[in-house]
């Protein structure tokens, strides 16, 4: 059984990769796999389910609209393909079935079989909900990791600033003004962290006024030209590998904050998708009856 499960995962990955990387229809790839591996209907159904799941989980974090759709793999499109002349094209993976009825209306047995293979509307909605919940859990874990990294970076920034004040004779006002002039768009965050660092040392200081200029508004956070000079704003700079350690810590902090904000927004979007899907499924079940 373990070998079968591994094989199903491999086949599903092959189909999903073909769709995501080469835009090959899932049904086309799975049909080739089924013919090549001589799969029966049950194995095809398992590959279909896993391939759809892999595509969904790969696309979900990248989509702004979490209600996105993509062409799903379907067992009925892989096993039985109608051909000219009224017969049925049979692959190695299909079992022999009687010719399809000439009636336009499907028989009750056909409808029962279709529902058994593909699931009813509520069942399909429930499967989508379960996948959305799984994706939400993954995004929640990623957002938590980003938050932890951000907190660690903030702590490192504060410790470097405290070290400069205690050991190198700088003042928090100087640090705030210099870093504010380097990154004026992030001055509120810089000021908050420096205030926190000062409070832990029992120091209180008045924040300087940072005047934005045209040059400051277009400053690039990853460039350190200013720290390669003898001073950065109002305090001397000790250059380490082309950049001051406090400036490097600030740039890392900005990057981490940007990534954390992105991960949190993705988590919010996934949370909205789960809530919306659960609500719609509940409303649908409340207004429909199924045997």
C-alpha positions in Angstrom: 0.0 0.0 0.0 2.9 2.4 0.8 4.3 1.9 -2.7 0.9 2.6 -4.3 0.5 5.8 -2.2 4.0 7.0 -3.2 3.2 6.2 -6.9 -0.1 8.2 -6.7 1.8 11.2 -5.2 4.4 11.0 -8.0 1.8 10.8 -10.8 -0.2 13.7 -9.2 3.0 15.8 -9.0 3.8 15.0 -12.6 0.4 16.2 -13.7 0.5 19.3 -11.5 3.9 20.3 -12.7 2.8 20.0 -16.3 -0.1 22.3 -15.6 1.8 24.9 -13.5 5.0 25.0 -15.6 3.9 24.1 -19.1 0.1 24.9 -19.1 -0.7 21.3 -20.0 -4.2 20.4 -19.1 -4.4 18.1 -16.1 -6.8 15.7 -17.9 -4.3 15.3 -20.8 -1.4 14.4 -18.5 -3.3 12.1 -16.3 -4.8 10.3 -19.3 -1.2 9.6 -20.6 -0.1 8.4 -17.1 -3.2 6.1 -16.9 -2.4 4.6 -20.3 1.3 4.3 -19.5 0.8 2.7 -16.1 -2.4 0.8 -17.0 -4.3 2.3 -14.1 -7.9 1.3 -13.3 -10.7 3.8 -12.6 -10.1 3.8 -8.8 -6.4 4.7 -9.2 -7.2 7.4 -11.7 -9.7 8.9 -9.3 -7.0 9.1 -6.6 -4.5 10.7 -9.0 -7.2 13.2 -10.0 -7.9 14.2 -6.4 -4.2 14.6 -5.5 -3.3 16.5 -8.7 -6.2 19.0 -8.1 -5.1 19.4 -4.5 -1.4 20.0 -5.4 -2.3 22.7 -8.0 -4.7 24.4 -5.6 -2.1 24.5 -2.7 0.5 25.9 -5.1 -1.6 28.6 -6.6 -3.5 29.6 -3.4 -0.8 31.8 -1.7 0.0 33.6 -5.0 -3.6 34.6 -5.8 -4.9 38.0 -4.7 -8.5 36.7 -5.2 -8.8 33.6 -3.1 -11.9 32.5 -4.9 -9.9 31.8 -8.1 -10.7 28.9 -10.3 -8.6 26.6 -12.6 -9.6 23.8 -14.9 -9.9 20.8 -12.6 -9.0 17.2 -13.6 -12.1 15.1 -13.9 -12.4 11.3 -13.9 -15.2 11.3 -16.5 -13.0 13.3 -19.0 -10.1 10.8 -18.5 -11.7 7.4 -18.6 -14.6 7.6 -21.1 -14.1 9.8 -24.1 -17.0 9.8 -26.7 -15.9 9.2 -30.3 -17.6 9.6 -33.6 -20.0 6.6 -34.3 -21.6 6.5 -30.9 -19.0 4.1 -29.3 -16.7 4.7 -26.4 -12.9 5.0 -26.7 -11.4 2.6 -24.1 -7.9 3.0 -22.8 -5.9 0.3 -21.0 -7.1 1.8 -17.7 -10.8 1.6 -18.5 -13.1 -1.4 -18.0 -15.6 -2.4 -20.7 -18.9 -0.7 -20.4 -22.1 -1.0 -22.5 -22.6 1.5 -25.3 -24.1 4.8 -24.0 -27.8 5.2 -24.2 -29.1 7.2 -27.2 -31.4 9.1 -24.9 -30.4 12.7 -24.1 -31.4 12.4 -20.5 -29.0 10.5 -18.3 -30.5 7.5 -16.5 -30.8 7.5 -12.6 -28.0 4.9 -12.4 -25.7 7.2 -14.4 -26.4 10.1 -12.1 -25.8 7.9 -9.1 -22.5 6.7 -10.5 -21.5 10.3 -11.4 -22.2 11.5 -7.9 -20.4 8.5 -6.4 -17.2 9.3 -8.4 -17.2 13.1 -8.4 -19.3 13.8 -5.2 -22.3 16.0 -4.8 -22.2 19.8 -4.8 -22.0 20.0 -1.0 -19.3 17.3 -1.0 -17.2 19.2 -3.5 -17.7 22.4 -1.6 -16.6 20.6 1.6 -13.5 19.4 -0.1 -12.7 23.0 -1.3 -13.2 24.2 2.3 -10.8 21.5 3.7 -8.2 22.6 1.2 -8.7 26.2 2.1 -8.3 25.4 5.8 -5.1 23.5 5.0 -3.7 26.5 3.0 -4.7 28.8 5.9 -2.7 26.7 8.3 0.4 26.9 6.2 0.1 30.6 5.8 -0.5 31.0 9.5 2.7 29.2 10.2 4.6 31.3 7.7 3.2 34.5 9.2 4.2 33.4 12.7 7.8 32.7 11.5 8.0 36.1 9.9 6.8 37.7 13.1 9.4 35.9 15.2 12.2 37.0 12.8 10.9 40.6 12.9 11.0 40.6 16.7 14.5 39.2 16.7 15.7 41.9 14.2 14.0 44.7 16.3 15.8 43.4 19.4 19.2 43.3 17.6 18.6 46.9 16.3 17.9 48.2 19.8 20.9 46.4 21.3 23.3 47.9 18.7 21.9 51.4 19.4 22.3 50.9 23.1 25.9 49.7 22.6 26.7 52.8 20.5 25.3 55.1 23.3 27.0 53.2 26.2 30.4 52.4 24.6 30.9 54.8 21.8 29.5 58.0 23.3 26.7 58.7 20.9 23.3 60.1 21.8 19.9 58.8 20.9 19.0 62.1 19.4 22.0 61.8 17.0 21.0 58.2 16.0 17.4 59.2 15.5 18.3 62.1 13.3 20.9 60.3 11.2 18.8 57.2 10.6 15.7 59.4 10.0 17.5 61.3 7.3 18.7 58.0 5.7 15.2 56.5 5.8 12.6 59.2 6.3 9.8 57.0 5.2 10.5 54.7 8.1 11.2 57.3 10.8 8.1 56.5 12.9 9.4 52.9 13.3 12.9 54.0 13.9 11.8 56.5 16.6 9.6 53.9 18.3 12.5 51.4 18.6 15.0 54.0 19.7 12.6 55.2 22.4 12.1 51.6 23.6 15.9 51.1 23.7 16.3 54.4 25.7 13.6 53.6 28.2 15.3 50.3 29.0 18.5 52.3 29.8 16.5 54.9 31.9 17.1 57.6 29.3 14.5 60.0 27.9 15.2 62.1 24.8 13.4 64.4 22.5 12.9 63.2 19.0 14.5 65.5 16.3 12.5 67.0 13.5 13.1 65.3 10.2 12.5 67.5 7.2 11.8 65.6 4.0 13.5 66.7 0.8 13.1 65.6 -2.8 16.3 63.5 -2.4 15.1 61.9 0.8 11.7 60.9 -0.7 13.4 58.9 -3.4 16.1 57.3 -1.2 16.8 53.7 -1.8 16.8 51.6 1.4 19.4 49.2 0.1 22.0 51.8 -0.9 24.7 52.9 1.6 26.4 55.7 -0.3 25.8 58.0 2.7 27.6 55.7 5.1 30.7 55.5 3.0 31.4 59.1 3.8 32.9 60.4 7.0 29.5 61.0 8.6 25.9 60.0 8.2 23.7 62.8 9.0 25.0 64.2 12.3 27.2 61.4 13.7 30.5 59.8 12.6 30.3 56.4 11.1 32.5 53.4 11.5 32.2 51.6 8.2 32.2 47.8 8.4 32.3 46.0 5.0 31.1 49.2 3.3 28.2 49.7 5.7 27.7 50.7 9.4 26.4 47.8 11.5 23.4 50.0 12.7 22.5 50.8 9.1 22.7 47.1 8.1 20.5 46.2 11.1 18.0 48.9 10.0 17.9 47.6 6.4 17.4 44.1 7.6 14.6 45.4 9.9 12.9 47.1 6.9 13.1 43.9 4.8 11.7 41.8 7.6 8.9 44.2 8.3 7.9 44.3 4.7 7.9 40.5 4.4 5.9 40.1 7.7 3.3 42.6 6.5 3.0 40.7 3.2 2.6 37.3 5.0 0.0 38.8 7.4 -2.1 40.1 4.5 -2.0 36.7 2.8 -3.2 35.2 6.1 -6.0 37.6 6.3 -7.1 36.9 2.8 -7.0 33.1 3.4 -9.0 33.6 6.6 -11.6 35.5 4.7 -11.8 32.7 2.1 -12.3 30.1 4.8 -15.0 32.1 6.5 -16.8 32.9 3.2 -16.7 29.3 2.0 -18.0 27.9 5.3 -20.8 30.5 5.4 -21.9 29.7 1.8 -21.8 25.9 2.4 -23.9 26.4 5.6 -26.4 28.5 3.7 -26.6 26.0 0.8 -27.2 23.0 3.1 -29.9 24.9 4.9 -31.8 25.5 1.7 -31.3 22.2 -0.1 -32.1 18.6 0.8 -30.1 15.6 -0.4 -30.7 11.9 0.0 
